[in-house]
């Protein structure tokens, strides 16, 4: 998990695009930080659910990581249907 955390600091979209592409997009101001945050929240939620943590506990854990978000906001993010 430590390796993923370090990788996430450099490129939070490491599971979608390579570092070079991320750095290029970021340098040109083409990264939507809110969408990146939501992607990270969904990924962390999936990881916790795969480790048999119930949904309520997973959302509460995410709330501790993102205290400015309400429970319902995180719930909407993790259950949002991707277009």
PDB file of N, CA, C and O in Angstrom:
ATOM      1  N   UNK A   1       0.829  -1.195   0.000  1.00  0.00           N
ATOM      2  CA  UNK A   1       0.000   0.000   0.000  1.00  0.00           C
ATOM      3  C   UNK A   1       0.871   1.256   0.000  1.00  0.00           C
ATOM      4  O   UNK A   1       0.483   2.271  -0.579  1.00  0.00           O
ATOM      5  N   UNK A   2       2.041   1.204   0.639  1.00  0.00           N
ATOM      6  CA  UNK A   2       2.936   2.356   0.680  1.00  0.00           C
ATOM      7  C   UNK A   2       3.352   2.779  -0.714  1.00  0.00           C
ATOM      8  O   UNK A   2       3.404   3.972  -1.012  1.00  0.00           O
ATOM      9  N   UNK A   3       3.655   1.791  -1.591  1.00  0.00           N
ATOM     10  CA  UNK A   3       4.064   2.113  -2.952  1.00  0.00           C
ATOM     11  C   UNK A   3       2.955   2.833  -3.701  1.00  0.00           C
ATOM     12  O   UNK A   3       3.219   3.767  -4.459  1.00  0.00           O
ATOM     13  N   UNK A   4       1.721   2.406  -3.496  1.00  0.00           N
ATOM     14  CA  UNK A   4       0.587   3.044  -4.163  1.00  0.00           C
ATOM     15  C   UNK A   4       0.429   4.473  -3.650  1.00  0.00           C
ATOM     16  O   UNK A   4       0.162   5.383  -4.435  1.00  0.00           O
ATOM     17  N   UNK A   5       0.591   4.683  -2.342  1.00  0.00           N
ATOM     18  CA  UNK A   5       0.455   6.030  -1.784  1.00  0.00           C
ATOM     19  C   UNK A   5       1.497   6.972  -2.367  1.00  0.00           C
ATOM     20  O   UNK A   5       1.173   8.112  -2.698  1.00  0.00           O
ATOM     21  N   UNK A   6       2.744   6.520  -2.501  1.00  0.00           N
ATOM     22  CA  UNK A   6       3.796   7.358  -3.076  1.00  0.00           C
ATOM     23  C   UNK A   6       3.497   7.643  -4.547  1.00  0.00           C
ATOM     24  O   UNK A   6       3.663   8.771  -5.012  1.00  0.00           O
ATOM     25  N   UNK A   7       3.058   6.620  -5.275  1.00  0.00           N
ATOM     26  CA  UNK A   7       2.729   6.777  -6.682  1.00  0.00           C
ATOM     27  C   UNK A   7       1.568   7.765  -6.843  1.00  0.00           C
ATOM     28  O   UNK A   7       1.555   8.588  -7.759  1.00  0.00           O
ATOM     29  N   UNK A   8       0.595   7.663  -5.928  1.00  0.00           N
ATOM     30  CA  UNK A   8      -0.585   8.527  -5.986  1.00  0.00           C
ATOM     31  C   UNK A   8      -0.213   9.993  -5.776  1.00  0.00           C
ATOM     32  O   UNK A   8      -0.860  10.874  -6.341  1.00  0.00           O
ATOM     33  N   UNK A   9       0.811  10.269  -4.979  1.00  0.00           N
ATOM     34  CA  UNK A   9       1.252  11.643  -4.770  1.00  0.00           C
ATOM     35  C   UNK A   9       1.807  12.234  -6.056  1.00  0.00           C
ATOM     36  O   UNK A   9       1.596  13.411  -6.351  1.00  0.00           O
ATOM     37  N   UNK A  10       2.514  11.415  -6.817  1.00  0.00           N
ATOM     38  CA  UNK A  10       3.102  11.871  -8.073  1.00  0.00           C
ATOM     39  C   UNK A  10       2.062  11.939  -9.182  1.00  0.00           C
ATOM     40  O   UNK A  10       1.994  12.915  -9.929  1.00  0.00           O
ATOM     41  N   UNK A  11       1.260  10.895  -9.278  1.00  0.00           N
ATOM     42  CA  UNK A  11       0.258  10.789 -10.336  1.00  0.00           C
ATOM     43  C   UNK A  11      -0.981  10.093  -9.763  1.00  0.00           C
ATOM     44  O   UNK A  11      -1.039   8.864  -9.750  1.00  0.00           O
ATOM     45  N   UNK A  12      -1.960  10.848  -9.294  1.00  0.00           N
ATOM     46  CA  UNK A  12      -3.140  10.221  -8.701  1.00  0.00           C
ATOM     47  C   UNK A  12      -3.984   9.424  -9.696  1.00  0.00           C
ATOM     48  O   UNK A  12      -4.895   8.698  -9.298  1.00  0.00           O
ATOM     49  N   UNK A  13      -3.686   9.558 -10.971  1.00  0.00           N
ATOM     50  CA  UNK A  13      -4.416   8.802 -11.999  1.00  0.00           C
ATOM     51  C   UNK A  13      -3.556   7.678 -12.569  1.00  0.00           C
ATOM     52  O   UNK A  13      -3.722   7.289 -13.726  1.00  0.00           O
ATOM     53  N   UNK A  14      -2.631   7.152 -11.751  1.00  0.00           N
ATOM     54  CA  UNK A  14      -1.688   6.142 -12.223  1.00  0.00           C
ATOM     55  C   UNK A  14      -2.366   4.910 -12.795  1.00  0.00           C
ATOM     56  O   UNK A  14      -1.779   4.208 -13.618  1.00  0.00           O
ATOM     57  N   UNK A  15      -3.595   4.639 -12.370  1.00  0.00           N
ATOM     58  CA  UNK A  15      -4.301   3.474 -12.891  1.00  0.00           C
ATOM     59  C   UNK A  15      -4.966   3.751 -14.242  1.00  0.00           C
ATOM     60  O   UNK A  15      -5.508   2.839 -14.866  1.00  0.00           O
ATOM     61  N   UNK A  16      -4.926   5.002 -14.690  1.00  0.00           N
ATOM     62  CA  UNK A  16      -5.544   5.369 -15.966  1.00  0.00           C
ATOM     63  C   UNK A  16      -4.536   5.841 -17.008  1.00  0.00           C
ATOM     64  O   UNK A  16      -4.610   5.455 -18.175  1.00  0.00           O
ATOM     65  N   UNK A  17      -3.587   6.685 -16.574  1.00  0.00           N
ATOM     66  CA  UNK A  17      -2.614   7.253 -17.519  1.00  0.00           C
ATOM     67  C   UNK A  17      -1.219   7.207 -16.908  1.00  0.00           C
ATOM     68  O   UNK A  17      -1.062   7.133 -15.690  1.00  0.00           O
ATOM     69  N   UNK A  18      -0.211   7.250 -17.772  1.00  0.00           N
ATOM     70  CA  UNK A  18       1.160   7.207 -17.269  1.00  0.00           C
ATOM     71  C   UNK A  18       1.578   8.564 -16.708  1.00  0.00           C
ATOM     72  O   UNK A  18       0.896   9.570 -16.904  1.00  0.00           O
ATOM     73  N   UNK A  19       2.709   8.571 -16.009  1.00  0.00           N
ATOM     74  CA  UNK A  19       3.186   9.785 -15.339  1.00  0.00           C
ATOM     75  C   UNK A  19       3.468  10.918 -16.320  1.00  0.00           C
ATOM     76  O   UNK A  19       3.149  12.076 -16.050  1.00  0.00           O
ATOM     77  N   UNK A  20       4.058  10.582 -17.441  1.00  0.00           N
ATOM     78  CA  UNK A  20       4.406  11.601 -18.431  1.00  0.00           C
ATOM     79  C   UNK A  20       3.153  12.329 -18.930  1.00  0.00           C
ATOM     80  O   UNK A  20       3.136  13.556 -19.028  1.00  0.00           O
ATOM     81  N   UNK A  21       2.121  11.570 -19.238  1.00  0.00           N
ATOM     82  CA  UNK A  21       0.871  12.162 -19.717  1.00  0.00           C
ATOM     83  C   UNK A  21       0.230  13.019 -18.631  1.00  0.00           C
ATOM     84  O   UNK A  21      -0.242  14.124 -18.899  1.00  0.00           O
ATOM     85  N   UNK A  22       0.218  12.502 -17.408  1.00  0.00           N
ATOM     86  CA  UNK A  22      -0.372  13.261 -16.300  1.00  0.00           C
ATOM     87  C   UNK A  22       0.364  14.586 -16.110  1.00  0.00           C
ATOM     88  O   UNK A  22      -0.265  15.637 -15.988  1.00  0.00           O
ATOM     89  N   UNK A  23       1.693  14.532 -16.085  1.00  0.00           N
ATOM     90  CA  UNK A  23       2.487  15.751 -15.891  1.00  0.00           C
ATOM     91  C   UNK A  23       2.251  16.763 -17.007  1.00  0.00           C
ATOM     92  O   UNK A  23       2.187  17.966 -16.755  1.00  0.00           O
ATOM     93  N   UNK A  24       2.123  16.280 -18.232  1.00  0.00           N
ATOM     94  CA  UNK A  24       1.857  17.173 -19.360  1.00  0.00           C
ATOM     95  C   UNK A  24       0.488  17.845 -19.208  1.00  0.00           C
ATOM     96  O   UNK A  24       0.360  19.059 -19.370  1.00  0.00           O
ATOM     97  N   UNK A  25      -0.525  17.042 -18.896  1.00  0.00           N
ATOM     98  CA  UNK A  25      -1.873  17.606 -18.716  1.00  0.00           C
ATOM     99  C   UNK A  25      -1.909  18.593 -17.556  1.00  0.00           C
ATOM    100  O   UNK A  25      -2.529  19.652 -17.656  1.00  0.00           O
ATOM    101  N   UNK A  26      -1.249  18.248 -16.460  1.00  0.00           N
ATOM    102  CA  UNK A  26      -1.239  19.129 -15.299  1.00  0.00           C
ATOM    103  C   UNK A  26      -0.503  20.434 -15.605  1.00  0.00           C
ATOM    104  O   UNK A  26      -0.940  21.509 -15.192  1.00  0.00           O
ATOM    105  N   UNK A  27       0.599  20.339 -16.320  1.00  0.00           N
ATOM    106  CA  UNK A  27       1.373  21.549 -16.633  1.00  0.00           C
ATOM    107  C   UNK A  27       0.591  22.508 -17.536  1.00  0.00           C
ATOM    108  O   UNK A  27       0.848  23.712 -17.554  1.00  0.00           O
ATOM    109  N   UNK A  28      -0.346  21.965 -18.268  1.00  0.00           N
ATOM    110  CA  UNK A  28      -1.160  22.806 -19.156  1.00  0.00           C
ATOM    111  C   UNK A  28      -2.500  23.183 -18.536  1.00  0.00           C
ATOM    112  O   UNK A  28      -3.341  23.798 -19.192  1.00  0.00           O
ATOM    113  N   UNK A  29      -2.699  22.816 -17.280  1.00  0.00           N
ATOM    114  CA  UNK A  29      -3.924  23.182 -16.573  1.00  0.00           C
ATOM    115  C   UNK A  29      -5.149  22.423 -17.039  1.00  0.00           C
ATOM    116  O   UNK A  29      -6.264  22.939 -16.965  1.00  0.00           O
ATOM    117  N   UNK A  30      -4.959  21.208 -17.517  1.00  0.00           N
ATOM    118  CA  UNK A  30      -6.069  20.441 -18.075  1.00  0.00           C
ATOM    119  C   UNK A  30      -6.595  19.355 -17.134  1.00  0.00           C
ATOM    120  O   UNK A  30      -7.387  18.506 -17.544  1.00  0.00           O
ATOM    121  N   UNK A  31      -6.157  19.381 -15.884  1.00  0.00           N
ATOM    122  CA  UNK A  31      -6.604  18.392 -14.907  1.00  0.00           C
ATOM    123  C   UNK A  31      -7.683  19.025 -14.036  1.00  0.00           C
ATOM    124  O   UNK A  31      -7.473  20.087 -13.450  1.00  0.00           O
ATOM    125  N   UNK A  32      -8.829  18.376 -13.954  1.00  0.00           N
ATOM    126  CA  UNK A  32      -9.922  18.820 -13.090  1.00  0.00           C
ATOM    127  C   UNK A  32      -9.696  18.163 -11.721  1.00  0.00           C
ATOM    128  O   UNK A  32      -9.914  16.963 -11.556  1.00  0.00           O
ATOM    129  N   UNK A  33      -9.261  18.960 -10.751  1.00  0.00           N
ATOM    130  CA  UNK A  33      -8.881  18.433  -9.439  1.00  0.00           C
ATOM    131  C   UNK A  33     -10.051  17.760  -8.714  1.00  0.00           C
ATOM    132  O   UNK A  33      -9.847  16.769  -8.013  1.00  0.00           O
ATOM    133  N   UNK A  34     -11.253  18.276  -8.871  1.00  0.00           N
ATOM    134  CA  UNK A  34     -12.418  17.666  -8.224  1.00  0.00           C
ATOM    135  C   UNK A  34     -12.673  16.275  -8.799  1.00  0.00           C
ATOM    136  O   UNK A  34     -12.978  15.343  -8.055  1.00  0.00           O
ATOM    137  N   UNK A  35     -12.554  16.132 -10.087  1.00  0.00           N
ATOM    138  CA  UNK A  35     -12.748  14.823 -10.716  1.00  0.00           C
ATOM    139  C   UNK A  35     -11.661  13.850 -10.294  1.00  0.00           C
ATOM    140  O   UNK A  35     -11.929  12.664 -10.099  1.00  0.00           O
ATOM    141  N   UNK A  36     -10.440  14.339 -10.150  1.00  0.00           N
ATOM    142  CA  UNK A  36      -9.339  13.488  -9.679  1.00  0.00           C
ATOM    143  C   UNK A  36      -9.624  13.028  -8.249  1.00  0.00           C
ATOM    144  O   UNK A  36      -9.462  11.851  -7.927  1.00  0.00           O
ATOM    145  N   UNK A  37     -10.052  13.969  -7.390  1.00  0.00           N
ATOM    146  CA  UNK A  37     -10.407  13.614  -6.008  1.00  0.00           C
ATOM    147  C   UNK A  37     -11.499  12.552  -5.983  1.00  0.00           C
ATOM    148  O   UNK A  37     -11.401  11.583  -5.230  1.00  0.00           O
ATOM    149  N   UNK A  38     -12.535  12.722  -6.794  1.00  0.00           N
ATOM    150  CA  UNK A  38     -13.635  11.755  -6.838  1.00  0.00           C
ATOM    151  C   UNK A  38     -13.146  10.391  -7.326  1.00  0.00           C
ATOM    152  O   UNK A  38     -13.597   9.361  -6.825  1.00  0.00           O
ATOM    153  N   UNK A  39     -12.247  10.375  -8.279  1.00  0.00           N
ATOM    154  CA  UNK A  39     -11.686   9.119  -8.780  1.00  0.00           C
ATOM    155  C   UNK A  39     -10.922   8.401  -7.668  1.00  0.00           C
ATOM    156  O   UNK A  39     -11.047   7.187  -7.505  1.00  0.00           O
ATOM    157  N   UNK A  40     -10.137   9.151  -6.910  1.00  0.00           N
ATOM    158  CA  UNK A  40      -9.376   8.566  -5.802  1.00  0.00           C
ATOM    159  C   UNK A  40     -10.326   8.016  -4.746  1.00  0.00           C
ATOM    160  O   UNK A  40     -10.106   6.923  -4.224  1.00  0.00           O
ATOM    161  N   UNK A  41     -11.376   8.761  -4.430  1.00  0.00           N
ATOM    162  CA  UNK A  41     -12.362   8.303  -3.446  1.00  0.00           C
ATOM    163  C   UNK A  41     -13.006   7.000  -3.912  1.00  0.00           C
ATOM    164  O   UNK A  41     -13.142   6.066  -3.122  1.00  0.00           O
ATOM    165  N   UNK A  42     -13.403   6.923  -5.179  1.00  0.00           N
ATOM    166  CA  UNK A  42     -14.020   5.697  -5.692  1.00  0.00           C
ATOM    167  C   UNK A  42     -13.047   4.525  -5.646  1.00  0.00           C
ATOM    168  O   UNK A  42     -13.434   3.409  -5.299  1.00  0.00           O
ATOM    169  N   UNK A  43     -11.779   4.774  -5.996  1.00  0.00           N
ATOM    170  CA  UNK A  43     -10.780   3.706  -5.968  1.00  0.00           C
ATOM    171  C   UNK A  43     -10.560   3.199  -4.541  1.00  0.00           C
ATOM    172  O   UNK A  43     -10.507   1.991  -4.313  1.00  0.00           O
ATOM    173  N   UNK A  44     -10.432   4.116  -3.585  1.00  0.00           N
ATOM    174  CA  UNK A  44     -10.229   3.718  -2.189  1.00  0.00           C
ATOM    175  C   UNK A  44     -11.443   2.964  -1.657  1.00  0.00           C
ATOM    176  O   UNK A  44     -11.300   2.000  -0.905  1.00  0.00           O
ATOM    177  N   UNK A  45     -12.644   3.409  -2.051  1.00  0.00           N
ATOM    178  CA  UNK A  45     -13.863   2.731  -1.625  1.00  0.00           C
ATOM    179  C   UNK A  45     -13.896   1.295  -2.156  1.00  0.00           C
ATOM    180  O   UNK A  45     -14.207   0.363  -1.414  1.00  0.00           O
ATOM    181  N   UNK A  46     -13.577   1.122  -3.434  1.00  0.00           N
ATOM    182  CA  UNK A  46     -13.540  -0.232  -4.026  1.00  0.00           C
ATOM    183  C   UNK A  46     -12.524  -1.119  -3.313  1.00  0.00           C
ATOM    184  O   UNK A  46     -12.794  -2.290  -3.047  1.00  0.00           O
ATOM    185  N   UNK A  47     -11.354  -0.557  -3.003  1.00  0.00           N
ATOM    186  CA  UNK A  47     -10.321  -1.329  -2.298  1.00  0.00           C
ATOM    187  C   UNK A  47     -10.821  -1.790  -0.931  1.00  0.00           C
ATOM    188  O   UNK A  47     -10.616  -2.941  -0.545  1.00  0.00           O
ATOM    189  N   UNK A  48     -11.478  -0.888  -0.201  1.00  0.00           N
ATOM    190  CA  UNK A  48     -11.994  -1.252   1.117  1.00  0.00           C
ATOM    191  C   UNK A  48     -13.093  -2.297   1.004  1.00  0.00           C
ATOM    192  O   UNK A  48     -13.132  -3.243   1.792  1.00  0.00           O
ATOM    193  N   UNK A  49     -13.976  -2.141   0.046  1.00  0.00           N
ATOM    194  CA  UNK A  49     -15.059  -3.121  -0.136  1.00  0.00           C
ATOM    195  C   UNK A  49     -14.493  -4.483  -0.533  1.00  0.00           C
ATOM    196  O   UNK A  49     -15.008  -5.518  -0.108  1.00  0.00           O
ATOM    197  N   UNK A  50     -13.432  -4.485  -1.351  1.00  0.00           N
ATOM    198  CA  UNK A  50     -12.783  -5.748  -1.724  1.00  0.00           C
ATOM    199  C   UNK A  50     -12.109  -6.416  -0.535  1.00  0.00           C
ATOM    200  O   UNK A  50     -11.871  -7.624  -0.545  1.00  0.00           O
ATOM    201  N   UNK A  51     -11.802  -5.625   0.491  1.00  0.00           N
ATOM    202  CA  UNK A  51     -11.199  -6.157   1.720  1.00  0.00           C
ATOM    203  C   UNK A  51     -12.265  -6.426   2.787  1.00  0.00           C
ATOM    204  O   UNK A  51     -11.965  -6.485   3.979  1.00  0.00           O
ATOM    205  N   UNK A  52     -13.506  -6.587   2.339  1.00  0.00           N
ATOM    206  CA  UNK A  52     -14.638  -6.958   3.197  1.00  0.00           C
ATOM    207  C   UNK A  52     -14.973  -5.935   4.275  1.00  0.00           C
ATOM    208  O   UNK A  52     -15.455  -6.303   5.347  1.00  0.00           O
ATOM    209  N   UNK A  53     -14.727  -4.672   4.009  1.00  0.00           N
ATOM    210  CA  UNK A  53     -15.169  -3.604   4.907  1.00  0.00           C
ATOM    211  C   UNK A  53     -16.555  -3.189   4.430  1.00  0.00           C
ATOM    212  O   UNK A  53     -16.763  -2.948   3.241  1.00  0.00           O
ATOM    213  N   UNK A  54     -17.506  -3.105   5.367  1.00  0.00           N
ATOM    214  CA  UNK A  54     -18.862  -2.766   4.927  1.00  0.00           C
ATOM    215  C   UNK A  54     -18.909  -1.325   4.423  1.00  0.00           C
ATOM    216  O   UNK A  54     -18.045  -0.510   4.746  1.00  0.00           O
ATOM    217  N   UNK A  55     -19.922  -1.032   3.635  1.00  0.00           N
ATOM    218  CA  UNK A  55     -20.012   0.251   2.932  1.00  0.00           C
ATOM    219  C   UNK A  55     -20.048   1.440   3.887  1.00  0.00           C
ATOM    220  O   UNK A  55     -19.395   2.454   3.640  1.00  0.00           O
ATOM    221  N   UNK A  56     -20.803   1.323   4.966  1.00  0.00           N
ATOM    222  CA  UNK A  56     -20.899   2.431   5.918  1.00  0.00           C
ATOM    223  C   UNK A  56     -19.546   2.726   6.550  1.00  0.00           C
ATOM    224  O   UNK A  56     -19.156   3.888   6.663  1.00  0.00           O
ATOM    225  N   UNK A  57     -18.829   1.686   6.963  1.00  0.00           N
ATOM    226  CA  UNK A  57     -17.506   1.886   7.560  1.00  0.00           C
ATOM    227  C   UNK A  57     -16.521   2.458   6.551  1.00  0.00           C
ATOM    228  O   UNK A  57     -15.690   3.296   6.898  1.00  0.00           O
ATOM    229  N   UNK A  58     -16.611   2.009   5.309  1.00  0.00           N
ATOM    230  CA  UNK A  58     -15.724   2.519   4.258  1.00  0.00           C
ATOM    231  C   UNK A  58     -15.980   4.008   4.028  1.00  0.00           C
ATOM    232  O   UNK A  58     -15.038   4.787   3.884  1.00  0.00           O
ATOM    233  N   UNK A  59     -17.239   4.398   3.995  1.00  0.00           N
ATOM    234  CA  UNK A  59     -17.572   5.816   3.793  1.00  0.00           C
ATOM    235  C   UNK A  59     -17.105   6.637   4.986  1.00  0.00           C
ATOM    236  O   UNK A  59     -16.596   7.745   4.809  1.00  0.00           O
ATOM    237  N   UNK A  60     -17.269   6.113   6.203  1.00  0.00           N
ATOM    238  CA  UNK A  60     -16.793   6.828   7.392  1.00  0.00           C
ATOM    239  C   UNK A  60     -15.273   6.994   7.364  1.00  0.00           C
ATOM    240  O   UNK A  60     -14.758   8.042   7.753  1.00  0.00           O
ATOM    241  N   UNK A  61     -14.557   5.972   6.907  1.00  0.00           N
ATOM    242  CA  UNK A  61     -13.099   6.068   6.783  1.00  0.00           C
ATOM    243  C   UNK A  61     -12.746   7.153   5.767  1.00  0.00           C
ATOM    244  O   UNK A  61     -11.838   7.951   6.003  1.00  0.00           O
ATOM    245  N   UNK A  62     -13.442   7.186   4.661  1.00  0.00           N
ATOM    246  CA  UNK A  62     -13.210   8.225   3.658  1.00  0.00           C
ATOM    247  C   UNK A  62     -13.526   9.608   4.219  1.00  0.00           C
ATOM    248  O   UNK A  62     -12.857  10.584   3.879  1.00  0.00           O
ATOM    249  N   UNK A  63     -14.533   9.694   5.066  1.00  0.00           N
ATOM    250  CA  UNK A  63     -14.850  10.983   5.706  1.00  0.00           C
ATOM    251  C   UNK A  63     -13.702  11.464   6.570  1.00  0.00           C
ATOM    252  O   UNK A  63     -13.462  12.668   6.672  1.00  0.00           O
ATOM    253  N   UNK A  64     -12.983  10.528   7.199  1.00  0.00           N
ATOM    254  CA  UNK A  64     -11.836  10.951   8.013  1.00  0.00           C
ATOM    255  C   UNK A  64     -10.704  11.462   7.117  1.00  0.00           C
ATOM    256  O   UNK A  64      -9.931  12.329   7.526  1.00  0.00           O
ATOM    257  N   UNK A  65     -10.606  10.928   5.900  1.00  0.00           N
ATOM    258  CA  UNK A  65      -9.603  11.397   4.941  1.00  0.00           C
ATOM    259  C   UNK A  65     -10.013  12.711   4.283  1.00  0.00           C
ATOM    260  O   UNK A  65      -9.161  13.515   3.905  1.00  0.00           O
ATOM    261  N   UNK A  66     -11.307  12.924   4.151  1.00  0.00           N
ATOM    262  CA  UNK A  66     -11.858  14.121   3.510  1.00  0.00           C
ATOM    263  C   UNK A  66     -12.912  14.733   4.442  1.00  0.00           C
ATOM    264  O   UNK A  66     -14.105  14.660   4.148  1.00  0.00           O
ATOM    265  N   UNK A  67     -12.489  15.334   5.563  1.00  0.00           N
ATOM    266  CA  UNK A  67     -13.456  15.798   6.579  1.00  0.00           C
ATOM    267  C   UNK A  67     -14.377  16.919   6.102  1.00  0.00           C
ATOM    268  O   UNK A  67     -15.404  17.180   6.729  1.00  0.00           O
ATOM    269  N   UNK A  68     -14.030  17.575   5.017  1.00  0.00           N
ATOM    270  CA  UNK A  68     -14.879  18.656   4.504  1.00  0.00           C
ATOM    271  C   UNK A  68     -16.051  18.124   3.679  1.00  0.00           C
ATOM    272  O   UNK A  68     -16.907  18.900   3.253  1.00  0.00           O
ATOM    273  N   UNK A  69     -16.099  16.810   3.449  1.00  0.00           N
ATOM    274  CA  UNK A  69     -17.201  16.212   2.704  1.00  0.00           C
ATOM    275  C   UNK A  69     -18.184  15.543   3.663  1.00  0.00           C
ATOM    276  O   UNK A  69     -17.783  14.901   4.634  1.00  0.00           O
ATOM    277  N   UNK A  70     -19.453  15.699   3.380  1.00  0.00           N
ATOM    278  CA  UNK A  70     -20.497  15.058   4.169  1.00  0.00           C
ATOM    279  C   UNK A  70     -20.613  13.582   3.786  1.00  0.00           C
ATOM    280  O   UNK A  70     -20.187  13.177   2.704  1.00  0.00           O
ATOM    281  N   UNK A  71     -21.193  12.787   4.681  1.00  0.00           N
ATOM    282  CA  UNK A  71     -21.417  11.363   4.432  1.00  0.00           C
ATOM    283  C   UNK A  71     -22.161  11.161   3.122  1.00  0.00           C
ATOM    284  O   UNK A  71     -21.751  10.351   2.291  1.00  0.00           O
ATOM    285  N   UNK A  72     -23.262  11.900   2.931  1.00  0.00           N
ATOM    286  CA  UNK A  72     -24.077  11.745   1.719  1.00  0.00           C
ATOM    287  C   UNK A  72     -23.321  12.151   0.458  1.00  0.00           C
ATOM    288  O   UNK A  72     -23.547  11.583  -0.609  1.00  0.00           O
ATOM    289  N   UNK A  73     -22.436  13.117   0.572  1.00  0.00           N
ATOM    290  CA  UNK A  73     -21.640  13.531  -0.583  1.00  0.00           C
ATOM    291  C   UNK A  73     -20.718  12.400  -1.022  1.00  0.00           C
ATOM    292  O   UNK A  73     -20.616  12.097  -2.211  1.00  0.00           O
ATOM    293  N   UNK A  74     -20.052  11.782  -0.061  1.00  0.00           N
ATOM    294  CA  UNK A  74     -19.166  10.659  -0.390  1.00  0.00           C
ATOM    295  C   UNK A  74     -19.982   9.493  -0.936  1.00  0.00           C
ATOM    296  O   UNK A  74     -19.570   8.835  -1.891  1.00  0.00           O
ATOM    297  N   UNK A  75     -21.132   9.241  -0.332  1.00  0.00           N
ATOM    298  CA  UNK A  75     -21.998   8.160  -0.823  1.00  0.00           C
ATOM    299  C   UNK A  75     -22.381   8.398  -2.279  1.00  0.00           C
ATOM    300  O   UNK A  75     -22.370   7.467  -3.085  1.00  0.00           O
ATOM    301  N   UNK A  76     -22.718   9.636  -2.619  1.00  0.00           N
ATOM    302  CA  UNK A  76     -23.067   9.959  -4.006  1.00  0.00           C
ATOM    303  C   UNK A  76     -21.882   9.779  -4.945  1.00  0.00           C
ATOM    304  O   UNK A  76     -22.039   9.327  -6.079  1.00  0.00           O
ATOM    305  N   UNK A  77     -20.692  10.137  -4.461  1.00  0.00           N
ATOM    306  CA  UNK A  77     -19.477   9.978  -5.292  1.00  0.00           C
ATOM    307  C   UNK A  77     -19.225   8.503  -5.565  1.00  0.00           C
ATOM    308  O   UNK A  77     -18.990   8.123  -6.711  1.00  0.00           O
ATOM    309  N   UNK A  78     -19.268   7.675  -4.544  1.00  0.00           N
ATOM    310  CA  UNK A  78     -18.898   6.264  -4.725  1.00  0.00           C
ATOM    311  C   UNK A  78     -19.945   5.471  -5.495  1.00  0.00           C
ATOM    312  O   UNK A  78     -19.626   4.471  -6.138  1.00  0.00           O
ATOM    313  N   UNK A  79     -21.189   5.915  -5.427  1.00  0.00           N
ATOM    314  CA  UNK A  79     -22.246   5.185  -6.143  1.00  0.00           C
ATOM    315  C   UNK A  79     -22.657   5.860  -7.446  1.00  0.00           C
ATOM    316  O   UNK A  79     -23.597   5.415  -8.106  1.00  0.00           O
ATOM    317  N   UNK A  80     -21.964   6.927  -7.821  1.00  0.00           N
ATOM    318  CA  UNK A  80     -22.275   7.632  -9.067  1.00  0.00           C
ATOM    319  C   UNK A  80     -22.029   6.716 -10.253  1.00  0.00           C
ATOM    320  O   UNK A  80     -20.996   6.051 -10.329  1.00  0.00           O
ATOM    321  N   UNK A  81     -22.966   6.683 -11.165  1.00  0.00           N
ATOM    322  CA  UNK A  81     -22.831   5.885 -12.376  1.00  0.00           C
ATOM    323  C   UNK A  81     -21.922   6.630 -13.349  1.00  0.00           C
ATOM    324  O   UNK A  81     -22.159   7.793 -13.674  1.00  0.00           O
ATOM    325  N   UNK A  82     -20.880   5.940 -13.807  1.00  0.00           N
ATOM    326  CA  UNK A  82     -19.916   6.549 -14.729  1.00  0.00           C
ATOM    327  C   UNK A  82     -20.507   6.605 -16.130  1.00  0.00           C
ATOM    328  O   UNK A  82     -21.091   5.630 -16.604  1.00  0.00           O
ATOM    329  N   UNK A  83     -20.353   7.740 -16.786  1.00  0.00           N
ATOM    330  CA  UNK A  83     -20.893   7.909 -18.132  1.00  0.00           C
ATOM    331  C   UNK A  83     -19.852   7.544 -19.154  1.00  0.00           C
ATOM    332  O   UNK A  83     -20.112   7.620 -20.355  1.00  0.00           O
TER     333      UNK A  83
END
